[in-house]
Amino acid sequence: MKSKTNKYGFTLVELLVVVSIIALLISILLPSLKRARDQAKQVVCASQQKQIANALWNYWTENEGHIPEVISPMTNGVGADGFGDQSISDEDIDPFYNPKRGYPEVPSKTVWAQSLPNVLMPTHMGEDEKAFRCPAAIVGWPRNEKPFRMTYRCAAANQPNGDENLNEESPYFKEHFGFMDGRIYKIPKPAKQKGKDPIAIIRFAEDQAAARGTFLRDMVRPVGPELIGPHNGGNVVINKRMEVEVRSKKTINEDLAPAGTGAVKF
């Protein structure tokens, strides 16, 4: 009597071929899926910063051309209390805490009444804290636990190493970084070169440099001599025209770490 064979079975060679094809497809698709996921996170980050930029614009228009005066805990900690000072607890860096906004009174907490969230919420934007958290963030607050709640660093009045720089009539820091120090602010027009003589070229370069300043940006991480942002090494910023802009890794290193010094840690 002839034995019956299973005509629907697979040989070992056929099975190995199928597994190899699946592995090949996965290796091809995974990088594309990662790029798509990273792009989606960048879009979300830009959308959230656009919400903050609109709130800044609303504040500026409703306060006769004055930008907010912001005192932020999201600092380097060099000459200023805040994020970069490891002796200060995460609890005391809370940029959202303010009893006046309905949070319970906690005597041990530091109140950052002029942090950017407390200045803008709820009058100029909603109460959604998520607007201040990039989904791709690699650095943020709280430092010692996740999920992050605040991952954007703003150019607050207390950011320079010594706020005397902001008290000068036309200081370098104020003109090149656009600190939110409550002053009347004129939104700069795009830089244009007027003439080809050396003076015109120099002035154009100065205007371009001044326009590179930001009101807000993703926090970055120092890795060796470089600064790394959350978006393929780059970051998303609100520039001095209150526009949202994506900057590359190369650009943020030119902006934040001149001559590779790593001057801006976060």
Secondary structure, DSSP 4 states (H G I P E B T S, - for coil): -PPP--TT---HHHHHHHHHHHHHHHHHHHHHHHHHHHHHHHHHHHHHHHHHHHHHHHHHHHTTTBPPB---S-S--SSS-STT-TTS-SGGG-TT--GGGTPPP-TTS---TTSHHHHHTTTTS-S-GGGG--TT-SS-BSSSSSS-SB-EEE-BTT-SSSGGGGGSSS-HHHHHH--BBS-B--PPPPP----SSHHHHHHHHHHHHHHT-EEEEE--EEETTEEEBTBTBBEEEEETTS-EEEE-HHHHHHHHSGGG------
